[in-house]
């Protein structure tokens, strides 16, 4: 099968506890050395995934019910450790897997972020990606001395300027600035290192960076744009985009929108890989897989945990609504708009309880044997046109068992069909991402 039929695979996780109280929980939430993520990265590389994306948040949320209780009881976004120091640890035990770290443009000074990303790209041998986020929680803003975040549209206006500045910093050294000329005793040709003298509405920076150009020069840029502003931002800058649509029509519309916007920016749309967030449920029989999923979504524990998770990321207190009534049609947020829209299913008439159950269990749910799920993924990509899938564990319950079900169950079936890679073509992350 030709490369034209292949699609990419990524994995979405965060530096939180694993499923600490699950029957198949791995470490019981006691080990913060990164050992669990070392194993995860090695498994993903064995299965030839393109990348691991590590999400991040910068607060302890009390959005659900106005208290930390549910956030901490379920270990949702807290405790959560900084993913950036984890990157070189994972890079040391892998050779090809892309490693994408989430860093907020709202809270990192641009120079600091540009320097950090350049350094991490060196430490991973050219495999660093930056997941560009603006942050979406006022509780995070309050940890940095602000009363609240800028409004959604202004955050994106700032982010455009921020990324332009960061990219200029990465370009402040010409690629061949390091000459290492022993005859003249010159390590760097100073004529090839430049100030950038950036003067914007929101940011200023003299430059240059004091780090040498990294292997990729510009690390891979990732983004999850759900709103029109987010999609515009992704189309202008991103190399890979996280899509949250779950049905073919939604996937097609989202991908086409990103690609059309990219063309308007003069970019080749094929350089942007849109990976849709999915949660496959795999077992030896279709019936076993469905039973596993039903056990998760039918529990009050799952509903409480899911709504607490959603409240934290969309900044809406779902305890204010009747679980057995539809949500208001005019529900909006200054938080993660894409996540809210993916959950709401506007116009469906479903109650909050039904929406929560449907969050994992939909008519299009990827449930069954590896062959059944592979059939569905193959058909989806054929209908949508590309570019791949970003896998995340069900119900925020990441376990070794789930990882193995995917990398030793589902992925080999995809590889047998020629749908995913069986080896890495290149050394650099960005090159592998654009290989097909």
N, C-alpha and C positions, 0 to 999 in steps of 0.2 A: 504494500500500500504506500502511496506517495506521501510526501510531507504535507501535501495540500489537505489531507484528511486527518492529520494529527492535531491534537489540542494539548494545551499546557495544563499542568497541575501545580497548585500551591496549597499551603496549609496555613490556616489562621489560628493563632493561639495567643496567649499572653503569659507573663511571668507571675502567675497566681498559683494558688494551690491546685493540685489535681482533684479528682473526685474523692476527696478525703474520707467521706463516710459511705462511699459506694461499696457494694460487695466486691467489686474489682478495683477498688482504689489502690493506688500504688505505694505512696509513701506516707499516707495518713496526714499529709500537710505538715510534716515535721522537718523535711529536708529542703533547705533553701540554698544548697550548694550549686544548683544548676544541673545536677546529675540526671534528673528526669528529662531535661531538655537536650542534654547531650545524647541520650538514647533516642529521643524523638528525631533530632537532626540526622543522626546516623541512619535511622530507619528510612527517613524521607530521601536521603541521598541514595540509599540502596534501591529504592523504588523509582529513582530518577525524577523526583519532583524538581520543578524550576526553583521554588523558593519556599521559605518559611517566613511568614509575616507575624511579627510580635506587636500586638496592639498595646496601648497604654492609656492610663488615666492618672490624673494628678490630684485626687481628692478622695475623701471618704464620704459617700453620698448619704444624705438623709431625705432624698426626694420622695421616697415611698413611705407615706404616713408621717413625714416630718421627724423621723428618728433614724439613728444609725442601726437600729435593732436588726432589721432584715438584711441589710447590707453586710453586716459582720456575722450574723448568724449563719448565713449561707456562703460566706467568704466569696462574694461576688466580684467586686472591683477592689476589695480590700480584704486581707492584705494583698498588695501588689508591689513588686519590686521593680526597680529601674531596669528596663531591658537593654540599655546601651552597653553596660559592662558585660552583659551575657554574650554579646556578639563575638568578641575575639575568642571566648571560650568555645563557642560552637564552631567558629572558623578553624580552630586548632584541630578539631576532630573530624572535619570534613574537608573535601577538596574541590567540590563543584557546586554544592547547594547554595543558591542565593539566600542572603540573610537580610531581611528588611526590618528596620527598627523604626518605631513610631516616635517622632519628636515634634513638639508643638511649636509652630511659628509664633504663637502668641506669647510664649514664655521663655523661649531660648533666644538670647541675642543673636542676630544673624551671623556675626563673625564667629561666635562660639560654636554655633551649629555647623557652619561651613568647615571649620577646622576639625571638629569632632568627626564629621562624616569623611573627610579626607583621610584622617588617621585610621578610622575603622576600615576604610577601603584598602588601605595598605596592609593592615593587620589580617585581613581576610583574603589577601591576594586578588583583589578586584571582584569581590562578591557582595559588596555592601549595597543595600537599598535604603532609601529614606521614605517612609510613609508620611506624607505631608498632611498634617492636621492643623486646624486652627484652635482646637479644643471647643467644647460645647457645653461646659458646665460652669455656672456662676460660683459654685463651691470651689472649683479649681482657681478661678480668678481671685477669690478671697484669700487663698493661700499665698498669693503673690502681691498682696497689698492693694488689690482692686476691689471695689464694691461689687462689680458685675462685669461680665464680658461685654465687649463691643457688640452691637447688634449683628445679626448674621451677615447681612450684605457688607457691612463695613469690615468684618473680619476677613472676608474674601478680598476686598479691595486692598487691605493691608497685606494679605498673603501674596497677591500678585507682585507687589513691590518687593516684598521680602525675598521671594524666589529669584527675582531678577538680580537682586543684590548678591545673594548667595552664589548664583551662577557666575557673576562677574568676579567674585572672590576666587572661585575655583579656576577661573581663567587668568588670574593675575600673574601666574607664572606660565610662560610659554612651555609647551611640552618638552622642548630640548634645552631648558634653562640650566639643567645640571650637566656640566661638561666634564668634571673630574679630570682636568688637564694637569698632569703631573709636571710637565715641563715648565709651566708658568705658575704652578701651585694654586690653580684656580678651581675651586669646587663648583661655584655657581657663576654663570655669566650675568653680571648685574644688569646688563642692558636688556635682558629678557625677563625681568621681574618688574612689575609695574603697579603703581598706585591705581586705584579705580575712582577715587574722588566722587563717590556716589552721593547724590543729594536728591532725596525724594521727599514726598509729603510726610511720610511716617518715619523714614530711616535715613541715617547718614553713616558713611563709612569711608575712611581713607584707603584702607588696604595698603599693601598686598597681604595675603595670607603669609604666615611664616612656616608653612608646610610645603613640601615638594609635591608636584602633581601626582595624583594617585593613579593606580593602574587603569581605572575607567575614566579618569579625568573628571567626569561628572558621574556620581553614583546613580544607579537606577532610581527613578522617581516613581513612587506609588501614591495613589489617591483613591478615596472612596467618595465620589461626588454624587449625591442624590438630588440636590436642589439644582435649579438652572444655573445658579452661580457656581456650584460645586462641579457640575459637568463642564462648564466653560473653563474652569480652572484646570480640571483634569485634561481636557482636550488641548490646552495650551502647553502644558508642561509634562504630563505623566508619561511614563513608559509602560506602566501597567495600572489598571483600574479595577477596583472591587465593585462589582455589580450585585445588587440585592434582589433583582427581579427573579421570580421563581417559575413563571409560566412562559411559554415560547413567545407569545405576542409581546409581553413585557420585556423579555430579553432582547428581542429584535429591535424594538423601539429604542431601548436604552443604548444598545451598541451602535445603532445607526445614528443616533443623536450625537454620541461622542465622536464618531468618525466624521460626520458632517461638520461639526464644530472644528475638528482638527484641520480639515481641508481649508476652512476659512482662515485659519492661522498659518496656512502655507506648509503644513506638516503632511507627511505621508501617513495616512490613517493606519496602514499596516504596521507601523512602528509602535502602535499602542495596543497592548494586549488586554482585553477586557475579560476578567475571570469572574464568573458568577459564584456567589457564596452558596454552598450546598452542604447538607448533612446526610450522607448516605447511611442507611441502616441495613447491615449485611448479616446474613446467617446462612446456615446450611440449606434451609428451605425457605420459601416465601412465607409460609405460615409462621415459622419461628421468628423471622424478622419482623413481621407485623405484630406478633405478640410482644416482642421486646419493646417496640415503639409504643404500643398501647399501654404497657405497664408504666412507661415514663409519663406520658401525657395525661393519663387519667388520675394521677395522684394530686391531692391538694398541695402537697409539698412542691411539686413541679409548678403548679399555677402560681403559688406565692413567690417562688424563687424567680420565675420568669418575669412576673410583673415588677418585682423589685429591681431586677436587672434592667428592664425597659425604662422604668421610672428614672433610673440613674443616667441613662444615656440620652433620653429624649426630654428630660427635665419636666415630666408631667407626673403628678401624684395620682396613680390609678386607684388608690383607696377611696378617692372622692366619688367614684362611679359605682353604680350597681353592677355587680358581676353578671347578672342575668338580664341586663338591658343593653341595647346597642349604645355605642359611644356617640357623642354629639358629632354632627357632620362637619362642624366648623372648628374642629380640634387642630390647633397649630402649635408650633414650638420654636424657640430660639436655639434648641439643642440640635440633635442629629436628625435632620428632616428625612433623610433617606431611610433611616431605621424606622421612623414613625410611619412613613408611607408603606413600607414593606409589611408592617404589622397590621395596619388599619383595615385593609381591603375595603376601602370606601365604597359604599353603595351595596355591599353584600347583605346588609341587614343582620349580620351576626352579632351576638351578644359578646360582652367582654370575655366571658368564660369561653365561648366558642372560638373567639379570635386567639385566645391564649393556647387553647388546644391545637388550633390549626397552625400555630407558629412553627411547629415541627411536623405535624401530621396533616398534610393536604392531599387533595386528589392527585397531585403531581409528585407526591413524596417518593423519594428514591429508596424503596423498601423491597428487600428480597434477597435472593442468592446473588453472588457476584455476576452471574450471567444475566439475571433479570435487571439489575441496576446498570450493568454495562450496556444492555439493550437500550435502556432509557437515555443514558448519557450520549450514546452514539446517535440516537434519533434527535436529541435536543441539539447537538452540535451541527448535525446535518441541516436542521431547520433554521437554526439561528445564524450559522455561517462561521462561528468561531467565538472566542479564542481559547476558552478553557474554563476550568473550575477551581475554586478555592474552597478546600474542605475544612470544616470545623466540627468539633465533637458535639453530640446531641445534648441539649439542655445544660450546657456548660459543665459537662461531666467527662473530662479528658482522662482516659485511662490507657495503660499499656495494651489492654485487651482491644480497645477500639482502634488504636494505631495499627496493631497487627492485623485486625480484620480488614483494614483498608490496604495496607502495603503488601500483605501476603495473600489477600483474598481478592479484592476488587482490582487492584492495579495490574497484577499478572494477567487477568482476563482482558483488560484494556490493551495491554502490550501484545497479547496473542492476536488481537484484532488489528494491530498496527495503528492504534489510536493515540498512544502515548509513547514517548521515547523509551528506548532500551539502553541508551548511553548518552552521555553529554558530548556535544559536538565541539565545544570551545572551552577555553579557560575562563573567560570573563562572563559574569552574570548577564550583562546586557546583550552580549553576543548570543548566548544560549536562548535568551528570551526572544530574540529576533530570528532564530534559526528556522522557524516555520510559523 
